[in-house]
């Protein structure tokens, strides 16, 4: 029957293990350091994987909208041949505001949509200039589709869109460059020589697929068209309505635009419907590859730590041979000796786990603050790290504990 220590015996075993560990701080410290390095490796890799996965989802939601899709004249230009691209550009008519109005009127509660036209342009305020901003003309429902994360102020309303009011929402970089040290709300920026009142500012969004999301300027589409002229073709970005699936929303949008274009059965679409998965897929692929390597890295680091802790525990058992013999002579059982040695190795491992996890938590906080990263050591990762540390301690202590329990009392007493 396997030895299962009762709670009082377990408490005494850990007390004895703690005394043994404190009696040899250098040896115990070496074991703690080995486990700390292994646990820090495990926690850092898992935090990186979780951070990459979260980044993939958030950056896609901010750049395109979670579960969103886009109707465009030509989509995924980089994924088709030049001949196919030229054929689509020749065959597919441009998308106009009238197409969006028709789409919106016949959505039947399946999706919400907004038109989008954008170009790279200079934004000015007095002597301040911001070059190559992404100036986008869109509709008032865009915040329902994309996570715009407006830090101050608001997005423009339906009335402001219909009236073509010259109002603007600035990305973080644009606001910082044009209004250094002052509140941008209520200020005026100039686009193509026209004044636009700032009504909102986005928080820092970072990048998606290598493109900054903080260089944007959002204005009502009619105001954009007065400043820059009609776009060659609009994009119609859409998102499923609450309670609707992406597939149902896409099917309704495709059928509606086909009806608008009077395309009969069997006739190919003269537009593209694309789900902007490239950025998310890339980041998720990177996260997947890191995640695939994570178990190997963690296992190698833990194996090395187990060897170190096992060696230090063996040294401890060897140095305590006489003590173990005395305790066996006065009535200590083999099970009690096993418990004490296992307790010592486990306490060393748990101390190392706490140290390694603490270092990763501190490093994560510093990196998140310095680079504005949405990065954190999650409770799940902490539990995983501490659990692996405890398991490593038990594995490292098992063989030394078995050796200690088999010490012959007479030989042990003569060891002194």
C-alpha positions in Angstrom: 0.0 0.0 0.0 1.4 3.4 -1.0 2.4 5.7 1.9 0.0 8.6 2.3 1.0 10.9 5.2 -1.7 12.3 7.5 -2.0 16.1 7.9 -0.1 16.3 11.2 2.7 14.1 9.8 2.7 16.2 6.7 3.0 19.4 8.7 6.0 18.0 10.7 7.6 16.8 7.5 7.5 20.3 6.0 8.8 21.8 9.2 11.7 19.4 9.2 12.2 20.0 5.4 12.3 23.8 6.0 14.9 23.4 8.8 17.1 21.3 6.5 16.8 23.8 3.7 17.7 26.7 6.0 20.6 24.9 7.5 22.3 24.9 4.0 21.4 28.2 2.4 24.0 28.0 -0.4 22.9 24.5 -1.5 19.2 25.4 -1.2 19.8 28.7 -3.0 21.3 26.8 -6.0 18.2 24.7 -6.3 15.9 27.7 -5.9 17.8 29.5 -8.7 17.6 26.5 -11.0 13.9 26.2 -10.5 13.4 30.0 -10.8 15.1 30.0 -14.3 13.0 27.1 -15.4 9.7 28.6 -14.2 10.6 32.0 -15.6 11.2 30.4 -19.0 7.9 28.6 -18.8 5.9 31.7 -17.6 7.6 34.0 -20.1 6.9 31.7 -23.1 3.2 31.2 -22.1 2.8 35.0 -21.5 4.3 35.7 -24.9 1.9 33.2 -26.5 -1.1 34.6 -24.7 0.0 38.2 -25.6 0.4 37.4 -29.3 -3.0 35.7 -29.4 -4.6 38.6 -27.7 -2.8 41.0 -30.0 -4.0 39.2 -33.0 -7.6 39.4 -31.9 -7.4 43.0 -30.7 -5.4 44.4 -33.6 -7.8 42.8 -36.1 -10.8 44.2 -34.1 -9.3 47.7 -34.2 -8.1 47.6 -37.7 -11.0 45.8 -39.4 -13.6 44.9 -36.7 -14.0 41.5 -35.0 -16.1 39.2 -37.1 -16.4 41.9 -39.7 -16.3 41.6 -43.5 -15.8 43.9 -46.4 -17.6 44.4 -49.7 -15.1 45.8 -52.2 -14.7 46.3 -55.9 -11.6 44.2 -55.7 -10.4 42.5 -52.6 -7.3 40.5 -51.6 -5.3 42.0 -54.4 -2.2 40.3 -53.2 -3.8 36.8 -53.3 -4.8 36.7 -57.0 -2.8 36.7 -60.2 -2.2 39.9 -62.2 -4.4 38.7 -64.9 -7.3 38.0 -62.5 -6.8 41.3 -60.8 -6.9 43.1 -64.2 -10.0 41.2 -65.1 -11.8 42.1 -61.9 -10.9 45.8 -62.2 -12.3 45.8 -65.7 -15.4 43.8 -65.0 -16.4 44.9 -61.5 -18.1 48.3 -61.3 -17.2 50.7 -58.4 -19.1 50.8 -55.2 -20.9 54.1 -54.5 -22.9 55.7 -51.7 -26.1 54.6 -53.4 -24.9 51.0 -53.1 -24.4 51.5 -49.4 -27.8 53.1 -49.0 -29.4 50.1 -50.8 -27.4 47.7 -48.6 -28.4 49.5 -45.4 -32.1 49.7 -46.4 -32.3 45.9 -47.1 -30.1 44.6 -44.3 -33.2 43.1 -42.6 -31.6 43.4 -39.2 -28.8 40.9 -40.2 -25.9 43.3 -40.2 -24.8 46.9 -39.8 -22.6 48.6 -42.3 -20.6 51.8 -43.0 -19.0 53.1 -46.2 -15.3 53.8 -46.2 -13.0 55.9 -48.4 -9.5 56.7 -47.4 -6.3 58.2 -48.6 -2.9 59.4 -47.4 -2.8 63.1 -46.9 -1.2 65.9 -44.8 -3.0 67.3 -41.8 -2.1 70.8 -40.5 -2.7 73.0 -37.5 -1.0 76.3 -37.7 2.7 75.7 -38.1 2.3 72.0 -37.1 2.1 69.4 -39.8 1.5 65.7 -39.9 2.4 64.0 -43.1 1.0 60.8 -44.5 -2.0 60.5 -42.2 -4.7 58.0 -43.2 -7.6 60.3 -43.7 -10.8 58.2 -43.8 -14.3 59.3 -44.8 -16.9 57.0 -43.3 -20.4 56.7 -41.7 -21.6 57.2 -38.1 -22.1 53.4 -37.5 -18.4 52.6 -37.8 -17.9 52.4 -34.0 -20.4 49.5 -34.1 -18.1 47.6 -36.5 -14.6 48.5 -35.4 -13.1 49.0 -31.9 -12.1 52.7 -32.3 -11.3 53.1 -28.6 -12.1 56.8 -28.3 -10.2 58.2 -25.4 -11.7 61.7 -25.3 -14.8 63.2 -26.9 -17.0 61.2 -29.2 -17.5 60.0 -32.8 -19.7 62.0 -35.2 -23.5 61.4 -35.2 -25.9 60.4 -38.0 -27.0 64.1 -38.3 -23.4 65.3 -38.7 -22.8 62.6 -41.3 -26.0 63.6 -43.3 -25.1 67.3 -43.1 -21.5 66.6 -44.1 -20.3 68.5 -41.0 -16.5 69.2 -41.0 -15.7 67.4 -37.8 -12.9 65.0 -37.2 -11.7 62.3 -34.8 -7.9 62.1 -34.5 -5.7 59.1 -34.0 -3.3 59.2 -31.1 -0.1 60.1 -33.1 -1.9 62.8 -35.1 -3.3 64.4 -31.9 0.1 64.3 -30.2 1.9 65.9 -33.1 -0.6 68.6 -33.9 -1.6 69.5 -30.3 1.6 69.0 -28.2 0.9 69.7 -24.6 -2.7 70.8 -25.0 -6.2 69.4 -25.3 -7.2 68.8 -29.0 -10.9 68.8 -28.4 -12.5 71.9 -29.9 -9.4 72.7 -31.9 -9.3 73.0 -35.7 -7.2 71.0 -38.1 -7.0 71.6 -41.9 -7.5 68.9 -44.5 -7.1 69.9 -48.1 -7.4 73.6 -47.0 -10.7 73.0 -45.1 -11.1 73.5 -41.4 -12.3 70.5 -39.4 -13.3 70.7 -35.7 -11.8 68.0 -33.5 -14.6 66.2 -31.6 -12.7 63.1 -30.5 -9.3 61.5 -29.9 -8.5 57.8 -30.0 -6.3 56.1 -27.5 -3.0 54.5 -28.6 -3.9 51.4 -30.7 -0.5 50.2 -31.8 0.0 48.5 -35.1 -1.7 45.8 -37.2 0.1 43.9 -39.9 3.0 46.4 -39.7 0.8 49.4 -40.2 0.2 52.0 -37.5 -3.4 52.4 -36.3 -2.6 55.7 -34.6 -2.2 57.9 -37.8 -5.9 58.0 -38.6 -8.2 60.9 -39.1 -11.9 60.0 -39.3 -14.4 62.4 -40.9 -18.0 62.1 -42.3 -17.9 60.7 -45.9 -19.7 63.7 -47.5 -17.1 66.1 -45.9 -14.3 63.8 -47.2 -15.7 63.9 -50.7 -15.9 67.7 -50.7 -12.3 67.9 -49.6 -10.8 65.2 -51.9 -13.5 64.4 -54.5 -15.4 61.1 -54.9 -13.3 58.0 -54.3 -12.8 55.7 -57.3 -14.7 53.1 -55.3 -15.9 52.7 -51.7 -15.4 49.8 -49.4 -18.5 48.8 -47.5 -17.5 47.4 -44.2 -20.0 45.4 -42.2 -20.6 43.5 -39.0 -23.3 41.0 -37.9 -26.1 42.5 -35.9 -26.5 41.3 -32.3 -27.8 37.7 -32.3 -26.8 37.1 -36.0 -24.0 34.9 -37.2 -21.2 36.0 -39.5 -22.3 33.5 -42.2 -26.0 34.8 -42.1 -24.8 38.4 -42.3 -22.4 37.7 -45.2 -25.1 35.8 -47.1 -27.6 38.6 -46.7 -25.1 41.2 -47.8 -24.0 39.2 -50.8 -27.7 38.6 -51.9 -28.6 42.2 -51.4 -25.8 43.6 -53.5 -26.4 41.0 -56.2 -30.0 42.1 -56.2 -28.8 45.7 -56.5 -26.6 44.7 -59.5 -29.4 42.5 -61.0 -27.2 39.5 -61.2 -29.1 36.4 -62.1 -28.6 32.8 -60.9 -25.3 31.3 -62.0 -23.8 34.7 -62.8 -20.6 35.4 -60.8 -20.4 38.2 -58.3 -19.1 41.5 -59.7 -17.7 42.5 -56.4 -15.6 40.8 -53.7 -16.6 39.9 -50.2 -13.5 39.4 -48.0 -13.0 38.7 -44.3 -9.9 40.6 -43.2 -8.1 37.6 -41.7 -4.6 38.2 -42.9 -3.3 40.2 -39.9 -5.0 37.9 -37.4 -3.9 34.8 -39.2 -0.3 36.0 -39.3 -0.1 36.8 -35.6 -2.0 33.6 -34.7 0.4 31.6 -36.8 3.4 33.2 -35.0 1.7 32.5 -31.6 1.0 28.9 -32.7 4.7 28.4 -33.6 5.9 29.9 -30.4 3.3 27.8 -28.6 4.5 24.7 -30.3 8.1 25.3 -29.1 6.9 26.3 -25.6 6.5 22.7 -24.2 10.0 21.7 -25.5 11.7 24.8 -24.0 9.8 24.4 -20.7 10.6 20.7 -20.5 14.3 21.2 -21.2 14.5 24.0 -18.5 12.5 21.9 -16.0 14.6 18.8 -16.6 17.8 20.8 -16.0 16.3 22.2 -12.8 15.1 18.8 -11.6 18.7 17.4 -12.0 20.1 20.3 -10.0 17.5 20.0 -7.2 18.0 16.2 -7.2 21.7 16.6 -6.8 21.5 19.2 -4.0 18.9 16.9 -2.2 21.2 13.9 -2.6 24.0 16.0 -1.0 21.7 16.9 1.8 20.7 13.3 2.4 24.4 12.3 2.4 25.3 15.0 4.9 22.4 14.0 7.2 23.1 10.2 7.2 23.9 10.2 10.9 20.9 12.3 11.8 18.6 10.0 9.7 20.1 7.0 11.5 19.4 8.5 14.9 15.8 9.3 14.0 15.3 5.8 12.6 16.8 4.4 15.8 14.3 6.3 18.0 11.3 5.3 16.0 11.0 7.4 12.9 9.4 5.3 10.1 10.6 5.0 6.5 7.5 6.9 5.4 8.4 9.9 7.7 11.9 10.1 6.2 10.5 10.0 2.7 8.0 12.8 3.6 10.7 15.0 5.1 13.1 14.7 2.1 10.2 15.2 -0.4 9.1 18.2 1.6 12.6 19.8 1.5 12.8 19.4 -2.3 9.3 20.7 -2.8 9.9 23.7 -0.6 13.0 24.6 -2.5 11.1 24.2 -5.8 8.2 26.3 -4.6 10.5 29.1 -3.5 12.2 28.9 -6.9 8.7 28.9 -8.6 7.7 32.0 -6.7 10.9 33.8 -7.5 10.7 33.0 -11.2 7.1 34.0 -11.4 7.7 37.2 -9.6 10.6 38.1 -12.0 8.4 37.5 -15.0 5.5 39.5 -13.5 7.8 42.4 -12.9 9.4 42.2 -16.3 5.9 42.0 -17.9 4.7 45.1 -16.1 7.8 47.0 -17.1 7.5 46.0 -20.8 3.8 46.7 -20.8 4.4 50.2 -19.4 7.4 51.1 -21.5 6.0 50.0 -24.9 2.2 50.3 -24.2 1.7 46.6 -24.7 -1.5 44.8 -23.6 0.6 42.2 -21.7 0.0 40.6 -18.3 0.9 37.6 -16.4 -2.5 35.8 -16.1 -3.6 33.7 -13.0 -3.7 30.7 -15.3 0.0 31.1 -16.2 0.9 31.7 -12.5 -1.0 28.5 -11.5 0.7 26.6 -14.3 4.1 27.8 -13.3 3.7 27.1 -9.6 2.2 23.7 -10.4 5.1 22.8 -12.6 7.5 24.0 -9.9 5.8 21.8 -7.3 5.9 18.8 -9.6 9.5 19.3 -10.4 10.3 19.4 -6.7 8.5 16.1 -6.1 10.2 14.4 -9.0 13.6 15.8 -7.9 13.1 14.6 -4.3 11.7 11.2 -5.0 15.0 9.3 -5.6 16.9 11.0 -2.7 13.9 10.3 -0.5 13.9 6.6 -1.3 17.7 6.4 -0.7 17.2 8.1 2.7 14.5 5.7 3.7 16.7 2.7 3.0 19.6 3.8 5.1 20.7 1.0 7.4 20.5 2.3 11.0 23.8 0.7 12.2 25.8 2.0 9.2 24.2 5.4 9.6 25.2 5.6 13.2 28.7 4.7 12.4 28.9 7.4 9.7 29.5 10.1 12.3 
